[in-house]
Amino acid sequence: RKEARVIRVPPALMQSMQGLVSFFEPGVNIAERLAFAEVTGGGVSLNAPMEESYEAFGLDPAETTSLEGYLEEYFSSILKRLREMEADLDKDAKKKLPF
């Protein structure tokens, strides 16, 4: 398992970049993602006890997937699909060979 490389960027720079890219239509999606950085990078801890939430919604904590587990499953399925697509591309490329 590799450690993620994290780059700290001042909030003012993020806001100015958000304003700049939102000016252009193709950059609206990027601007929305930069706006999300305000939530995740605000310096406020996003950890909270979940027992109250489980009780309020009638959920069993044992049946709940952790975020880490969910992301691991999600990205492994994406990687599997990409490998399948690459294999399909290899087959198509071989069909185009003149011999």
URBEL-V410301 format. One record per backbone hydrogen bond with DSSP energy under -0.5 kcal/mol. NH is the residue of the N-H (numbers start at 0). CO is the residue of the C=O. Records with the same first field share a line. If there is no record, write none. Layout:
BEGIN
NH=CO + CO
END
This chain:
BEGIN
5=3
7=5
12=9
13=9
14=10
15=11
16=12
17=13
18=14
19=15
20=16
21=17
22=18 + 19
23=20
26=23
27=24
30=26
31=27
32=28
33=29
34=30
35=31
36=32
37=33 + 34
38=34 + 35
39=35
40=36
41=38
53=49
54=50
55=51
56=52
57=53 + 54
58=53
60=58
62=59
63=60
69=65
70=66
71=67
72=68
73=69
74=70
75=71
76=72
77=73
78=74
79=75
80=76
81=77
82=78
83=79
84=80
85=81
86=82
87=83
88=84
89=85
90=86
91=87
92=88
93=89
94=90
95=91
96=93
END
